[in-house]
Amino acid sequence: MFAVITWQVASGGPLRRLDERVDPSLTGHGPSWFAEALSDLGSMPVALPVLALAIGYALWRGLRRGALIAAATMAVVPVLVVPLKEWIARPGPFDPATGYYPSGHTATAMVAYGGAALLLGPFVRRRWVMPAAAGALTAATGIGLVLHGYHWPLDVLASVCLCGALLVVSSTGMRRSSWRTRRR
């Protein structure tokens, strides 16, 4: 899905044209301060401390490999997102400057909250709560970015697709790690 969205955005395909037609009907609705607060959920000063606390707790509980995997996954985000922003060079909804595709705030939110959920999930009685909270925080970030006019909807969706794949890989590594730990 990420490849299709990227192709459509880069080539000016029908999905990009639809994205740019739909966006004006979404931006500017609701209180600006609320949309900004939602978008800030994906900023580094907000999302990274959440992941750092989860990593700290995982280390305290002896999950060194899971903590390392979560930290490495977060470190990979700018390595993937920044070159894509430069390569695609998509202007923002209200800004002629380029570098809006894919959304770095959405990527940060998804990997930070998703990584925290993967680390903390085994310690919560109702395991579905952590992924649900991570999903809600990521969705809120994306909604805020689009409503405030910081990103096109496809910028947000592409980050979700890209970082969803990253989290699947992280999750696999963490499950293997915990399986080996239990086996010992």
N, C-alpha and C positions, 0 to 999 in steps of 0.2 A: 504494500500500500504506500509506503514511504517513497519508493522508487517512482510509482505512478504520479504521486502528488508532485514530486520534485521535477519530473519530466514536464508535467502540465504547467507548473509555475515557470520553469526555465524557458519553455518554448512559447509561452503565451497562449496555451491551449484553452479549450472550452471550460475546464475547471477553474482556471485562473480568471477568465472573463466572468464566470458566474460568481466567483469569490469577490471580485471587485464590484459587481452589481449589488450583491447582497449586503456587503459591509456597511454602506451608508444607512441602511435601514436598522442596523444594530448599534452603531456608535452614537454616543451622546444621549442614550436613554438612561434614566435613573440618575441618582445623585452622583456627581463627579467624584466626590470624596470617597464614596463607597466603591466605585470602580477602581479608583487608585489604590485603596486599601486591599482590595482583592488582588490586583496585579502585584502589589508589594509582597504577597505571600511567596512569589517566585524569585525574590531578590536574594542575593547572597547573604546579606546581614540577617535575614529572617530564616531562610531555609537551611543554610549550612549549620547554624547552631543546633537545630533539631537533629540533623544527621550526626553531628559531633557528640551530642548527648547520648544518642542511641549507640554509637560506636563505643563510647566510654562505658556504657552499661554492659554491652556485649563483651568488652575486654574484662570487665570486672567479673562477669559470669564465666569467663574462660573461653569465649568464642573468638579466639584470635584470628583464625582464618576468615570467618564471616565478617569480622570488622575490617580486615584488610581488603576483602573483596568489595565491601560497600565503599570504602575510601577510594579504591582504585576505579570503581565504576564512576564515582563523582569526578575523579580526575580526568577521565576519558571524555566527559561531556564537552569541555571547551575545545579539546583536540578534534572532536567531530564537528561541532557547531560552528566554530569560528571560520574554518576554511569553506564550509558550505555557505555561510553568509557572504563571504567575499566572492565566491564563485558564482552564486545565483545573482547577487547584487540587486535584490528586489527593493524598490522604494517602499516606504511606509505609507499608511493610509493618508496621513496629513503631512508627511515629510518627504521632500524630494531626495533626501540623502538615502543611500542604499545600505543594505546589511540587515534586513528585517526577516529574512527567511533562512532557516527556521527560527522559531522563538527561543531565545536563550533562557528567558525567565520560565517558560513552560518546561524546558528541558531541566533546568535547575530544580524546579519544584518537583517534577516527577521523579527524578533520580534521588533527590534528598529525602522526600517523604516516602517514596517507595522503598528506598534502601533502609530507612528507619523502620518501616513496617516489616520488612523481611527479617531484620535483626531482632525486633521486639516481639514479633508474632508468636514465637515459641513460648514466651513467658506470659502470655495473656490467655485467660480461660476461654474466651470466645475468640477464636483465631481470625474470624472474618472481620472483626472490628478494626484491626490495624490496616489491612488493605483497603477497607471501606473509607477510613479516615484519610489515607494517602490519596485515594482516588478523588475524594471530595475536595481536598486541598488543591490538588492539581487542576481539577475542573474549575474551581473558584478562581484560581490564578488565570487560566485561559479565558474565562468569561470576563474577568476584569480587564485583561489586556485588549480584548476585542471591543468591549463596551467603552473603554476609555479612548480607543482609537490608536493604541500603540502598535497593534498587529492586525493583519488580515486573518480571517478564520483559518485559512489553509496553513498559515505560518504556525499556528497553535496545533492544528491537527497533525502536521508533519512532525513536530517535536514529540507529540504523544506516540506516534508510530515508531520513530527512531528510538526513543528512550524506553518504550515498551519492550523492544527487542533487547536493549541493554539489560533491562531488569530481568528478563527471562534468562539470559546468560548468567547474571549474578545469582539469581535464585537457584539455578542448577548447581552452580559452584558451592553455594551455601548449603544446599541439601546434601551434596556429596560430602562436604566437610562435616556436617553434623552426623551423617551416617557413619563415617569413619570414627568419629569421637565415640559414638554409642557402642560401636563394635569393640572398641578397646575395653 
